[in-house]
Amino acid sequence: MSILRAEWTKFWTVRGWVLGTVAVAGLIMVFGLAPGMSGSCGKHGPASECKPLIGPAGVEVKDGFTFVHQPLSGDGSVTVRVASLTGEIFAGPGASRPGLAPWAKAGLMVKSGTTPGSTYAAIMVTGSHGVRMQWDFTHDKAGPSGSGPQWLRLSRAGQTVTAAASPDGSAWTEVGSTQLTGLPVTAEVGLFVTSPQYSTEFHEGLLNGSQGGPSLATGTFEQLTAEQGWSGTAWHTDWIGGKPDWSETPETEQEGSAFRVAGSGDVGPTGAGVSATQTLVGTFTALIAAVVLGAVFMSTEYRRGLIRMTLAAGPRRLHVLAAKAAVVGGVTFVCGVVAAAVVVVFGQRVLRANGVALLHTTTLTEVRLMVGTGALLAFSAVLALGLGALLRRSVTAVTVAIVTIVLPYLLAVTVLPVEAARGLLRFTPAAAFALQQAVKQYPQVDDLYAPAVGYFPLSPWAGLAVLAGWTVLVLGAAAVLLRRRDV
């Protein structure tokens, strides 16, 4: 305990180290509270406010599709053969090419009403993901794979909806079943078609990203039949979420029990967007300050010859190393948590005041962002401390620490192609930046899940485990050499 107290006292008596601590917290807050990003939400009167569409699970969703439907009262089922699904990709005004978005969808849906964001369940054929059952935007279950025409069936019994598929209309496979809370006695049931924004990854110079445009899908349906409960005889076409204004969507064509339906949009969770993570943009520069602080807290003692006095006062060398790690790790952790708490709470207000549409972040996620930022800085500072003990020279230790911890992140978000960036962030200390990811990845949503836009290949705590592993490895090597080498 006396060694820990001595190291604590030593830390606060050196002005440079104190200023380094202030820099760690200050850089996060300066960048996080600066106006920075701006948007148009609320900038042109009340009607210009950005109001996210919230689904049954309480998350932001997209709900745009062509719906050919009629009411279903009570229990019943509907069956159809999806004969074909084709598509078109739009790269700009008047510029299009044949192509089917991977998550283009055509199938059957039961929905509580035509209000966007309302509860639903659907069975569908997709562009390249086979048959799927999806419900309430965030849920997805795979059915039979393969291409070609498919028979689909959707059955309702109370609030239970069951989906099935068949290649020939005789041998059926149940894809899944779900309970739709709040599904009214009379619901809307029918055909739907939609096709999401089509995007492709690109890597050019110092820029990674995605490019693409809207897409249109056209489904051809045959032998639409219904059993029980149908209260209407005419089919009505609605464009849920509004008809796309970028293209002349063909009108629905009906001939007996056959339909040709075109649609654009998406039915699912929002996926990408600006989140609370944006408020933590200063972490990168704060990390450099933390790394420098950790490295010089140890290496300065060698440079000035103070290490002899330190070890004379505390001959148990490993205790000295542990005390230094506890001090620099504790200080950077507290600074990181406090600064992150300030910017996560107030930085989001700044962004909204600037007209930025922020995705909703749960309280639990916000707490993880705060604690995770502190942990990222603390482990990085301790890793740098271990390098300082190994290398003894401040400039060398700082350089190696920055190359080991900071450079991989910089390369991943600016220079490397997406797959290489993901690989780098699986094994280097920069993997811990995953602690700051606030937007969930959904397999049924096409997006550029890349570090350049805030997505990381590991889960938050797995990323921290990678950094912790590096820290233990380097600190362990430093402990071995500290015991064996002369000072």
N, C-alpha and C positions, 0 to 999 in steps of 0.2 A: 504493500500500500504506500510506503514511503517513497518507493521508486516512482510510482504513478503520480504521486503528489509533486515530486520533484520535476518530472517531465511536464506536468501541467503548468507548473510555475514558470519553467523555462520557456514554454511555448508563448505564454502571455507577456513575457518580458522582452521578447524580440519584436520590434515594431514591424519588420517586414512580414513576419508570419501572421501577425494580427491583421495587417493590411491584405494579406492573401486570403484570410478568412472573410473579410469584408467583401473582397472581390468575388468570391464564390457566390455569396448570397446576392450581392449587388448586381452582378451581370444577369442573373436569372430574372430579377425584378425589373431591371432597366429594359431588357428586350421584351419581357412578358407584358409590361404595362404600357409600352410605347404604342401609338396609334396603329402603325404597321398596316396590316391587311384592311381593306375596306370593301364594302358591298353596297347594294342598292336597297336593301330591306328597310322599309319605312322612310326612305329619303324623298318620296314623292307623294306624301300624304298617307292617310290611314289605309287606303286601298292598296298601297304598295307594300304593306307588311308581309313578311315571309312567314306563313303559318304552316308548319310541317304537318303532313298527314300522319296521324297516329293510328296504328293498327290495334287489334285486340290484345296483343302482348305488351302494349305500351311503348313500342319502338317506332321510329319513323319508317314509313313504307311507301311503296309506289303501287298505284292501283289504276292502271290504264289499259283498256282492252276493248275489243268489239264483242258485244254480248247479244246473242240471238236467243231470246228467252220467252218464257211464259210462266205464270204462277203455278206452284205445286202446293196443294193443301193436304197436310198430313203426310202419310207414308207413300212411297212410290219409287219407281226406278226409271232410268232412261238409258237407252243403248244406241250406239252409233258406230259406223265404220268410218275411220279416217282414211280416205283413199290416197290422199297425197298432201304434202306440206312443202310449199315452195316459198322463195323469198327474194328480196331485193335490198341491196345496200345502197344508201345514199351518201355520197361524199361531198355534196354541195348542191346549190341550186341548179337543177337541170342535169346533174351528173349522177348517174346511178349505174349499177351493174348487177347481174344476177348473183345471188348469194343468200345463204340462209344462216342467220345468227345461231350460234350453238344453243342458246336458250330461247329460241323462238318456240312458241307453245300453241297447240291447237287441241281442243278436247271438250270435255263436259265439266260443268260447274254448277254447284248449288250454292246460292248466296242469299244472305238474309234480306237483301234489297239491292237497289242500284246505287246506294250511297257509297262513294269511295271510302275505303278503309273498313268496310263492314266485314263481318265474319264470313268465311267461305270454305269450301273444300272442292278439289278438282282432280280429275284424272286426265292425263294429257299425253300427246306425242310431242317430243321436242326435236330441235334441229339436229343435235348430235349426242344427246344424253339419254336416249331411249324413252321408254314409257316411265312417267313419274306420277306419284300422287303428292299433291301439295295442299296445305291448308293453313289458314290464318297467317300467311305471308312468311313466317319464319320456319315452317316445318316442311321437310322434303323427304320423300321415301322413294327409292328406286324400284322400278318394276322390271318387266322383261326388256332385255336389250335387243339390239338388232334394228334393221331398217325394213321398209316396206309397209304396206297397209296394216292397220291394227284395229281390232274391235275394242271398244271401250264401254264400260258400264258403271253407272253411279247409282247407288241405292240409298234411300233414306228410311230409317226406322226411328221415329222420335227425333232425338238430337244426335243419333249415331249415323254417320255417313260411311259407307263402305265402297271401295273402288276395286274394280277388277278389269283384267285385260285378256284378250284372246287373239291369236293370229288368224283364226279361221271362223270365229263366231260360235264354236261348239265346245271346245276345251278351254275353260276359263281358269285364270289364275288370280287369286285375290292379292292385290297389291298392298292394301292397308285399310285400316278402319280408324275413325277418330270420333270423339265427342265434341260437338260444336256448341259451346255454352252460349245461350242467348239466341239460338236459331229459332225464329218464330214458326208458328204452325203453318202459315202460308209463306213460302220462300220462293225465290226466283230460280228456275232451273233451265239450263239450255247449253248451247254451244258457245265457245269463246275462242278467240284468236288474239295473240299479241306477239310482239317482237321487240326486244330491248335495244338500247344503244349498242352499236357494234364497235368494238375497239380492238386495236392491235398494239402490241408493245413496240417501242422503237428505242434505239440507242444511237445517238449522234453526238460526236465530240464529247463535251462535258455535260450532256443532258440525257437523262433517261425519262421516259414518259409513255404516254399512249396517244393514239390518234384514231379517229373514226367518225362515225356519224349515225344518224337514225337508220332504222331498218323497217321493212314491211314484210309481213308473212301472210300467205294465203293458204287457207285450208279447204280441202274439198271433202265434204262429208256425204255419206250415203246411208240409206236405210235407217233413218232416225225413227226410233219407236219408243213409246212410253207406256207405262203400266200404272194404273191406280192414281188416284189423287189429283189428276190434272184438272184444273178449273178453267182453263182457257183453251181455245182452239187455234187462235192466230198467234204467229210468232212475231215478236217485236224486236227490232234492232236498236240497241243503245251503244253509244261510245262512252263507256265508263271513264271518268276523268277528263272527258272532252275529246272531240275529234281532233287528230293531229293537224296543225296548221301549216306544216312544212310540205305536205304532199296531198294530192287528190286521192284519198283512200277510196277504192272502188266500193260501190254500194253492194250490199248483200244480195246474192242471187239465189232464188229458190225455185226448184222444180219438183213438185211432189214432196217426197221425203229426202231429197238431195239438196244440199246447200253449198254455196261457194262463199266463203267469208274471209275478208282481209282485215288485218289489225296491226296496230303498232303500239308500243308502250312496254309496260312490264307489270307483273304482279308478283311482289316479293318485298323483302326488306330493302331499305335504301342503300345500304352498303357504304360506299365511299362518301366523304364529305368533310367539312371543317369541324373539328371537335375540340375539346378542351386541351388536347395535345398541342395545339397551335400556341397556347399561352406559354409553353415551356421551350420555346425556340432558343432561349438564352442558355439552355443547359449545355450546349456544345462548347460555348466559350467558357462557361463556368467550369466545365470538366477540365479544360486546359489549366485553369487557375488551380484547381484541386490537385491535379497531377504534379504541377510544379511545386505546390506547397508540400505534398507528401514526399517528393524526392529530396528537396532541399532540407526538410526537417531532419533527415538522416545524414545526407551527404555533407551538409555544412559542418557537422561535427568533425568529420575527417579533414575537410579543407582547413579548418581553423585549429586543428589539433585538440579540440575539446573532448574528443572521444576518450582520451586517456583519463581525464578527470571524471567523466561520466561513469566509466567502468570501474574506476577506483572507488567512487562513492557507492556504486552498485555492482559488485563483482560478479553477480549472476547475470551473465550476458543475455541469456534468453529472456530474463525478466525485463531487462532494459528494452530489448526489442519489442516485447509484448506491450510494455507501457507506452512506448512511442506510437505503436500501432493503435492502441486504444485511444490515445489523445487525439491523433490526427484523424482517425476514423470517426470518433465521437463528435468532434468539432464539425467536420464536413457533413456528417449525417444530420446534425441539428440544423446547420445552416441551410442545407438542401431542403429539408422538410419545411422549415419556416418560410423560406423564399418560395417554394412550390405552392404552399398553402395560400400565400398572398396572391400569386399570379393566377392560380387556378380559380380562386374565388372572384377576384377583381378583374383579372385579365379577360374573362368571359364577358363581363359587363362592358369592358372597353370595346371588345369586338362587336358585340351586339349594338352598342351605341354608334359604331362605325358602319352599321348596315350589313354586317356579316351574318349569314344564316348558319347558326351553330347546331350541330346534332346534339340531341339530348344525351347527357352523361349521368349515369346513376351516381348516387352518393358513395356507394362502395367503390366504384371505379375512380372517382375523384380522390378518395382516401388512398387507393393504391398508387395513383399518380404522384401524390405527395410523398408517401413513404418510399415509393420506388425511386423517385428522384434522389432522395437522401441516400438510399442504399447504393445507387449507381455511383454517386460522388464519393461515398465513404469507402467502398471497396476499391475504387480506382485510386484513391489517395493512398490507401494501405498497400496496394500493389506497387505503386510508385515508390513508397517508402522502402519496400523490399528491394526494388531495383537500386535505390540509393545505397542500401547496405551492401549489395552485391558489387556495385561498380565504384562506389566511394567518391566519384567525381560528380559534381553537381550538373555540369553541362552535359556530360555523357548520360547520366541517369535521367535527366529531364528529356533529352532527345529520344532515348530508347523508350521511355514511358509514353511519350506522345506517339511515336511510331507504332507501339504495341496496342495502345488503347484508343487513341483519337483518330489516327490515320485510317484504320479500317472502316470506321463509320463514314468519314469524309469520302473515301473511294466508293463506298457502297451507294451513297446517295447522289453522287455526281458523275463518276467516271465509268464504273463497271456496268456491263450489260446486266439485265435483271437476274438471270440465273446465277451468274458469278457473284453478284452482290448478295444474293440469298445465301450462297455457300459460305461466303466470307463471314457473314453475320451468324452463322451457326457455330463457328469454332473459335472466333476471336473474342477478346473481352468486350468489344462493342456490341456483342449479342445482348447485353443488359439494357440497351436502349429499348428493347421490347417492353420494358416496364412502363414506358410512356405511351404505349399504344392504347387508344381509347375506343377505336371503331372495330366492331366485330367483323370477322371474315365469314361470309356465307358461301358455301359451295355452290348454291343454286343462283348466285349472282355473279355475272361476268364483270370483273373489274381488274385494274392493274394492281394486283396485290404485291407491291414492290416497296423496298425501303425508301425510294425517292419520294413516295407519297405517304409515308408513315406506317407501312405494313412490314412486319418482321416475320421471319420464318419460324421462330420459336415462340412459345407462350411466354408471358411476362416472367413467371417464376423460373422457367427453364432457362431463359436468357440470363437471369441473375445467377443461376447455378453455374453457368459457364464462366462468368466473371469471378464468382467465388472460387471456382476450381483453379483458375489462373492465379488468383491472389494467394491461395493456400500453397500452391506449387512454388511461386516465387518467394514467399515469406519463409517457407520451409528450407529452400536452398540458402536463403540469407542467414537463417538460424544456424545451419550446418557450418557455413563458412565463418560466421562470426565467432563460433566456438573454436575453430581450428586456426584461424589466422591471427597473426600479431597485429596490434593496432598501430 
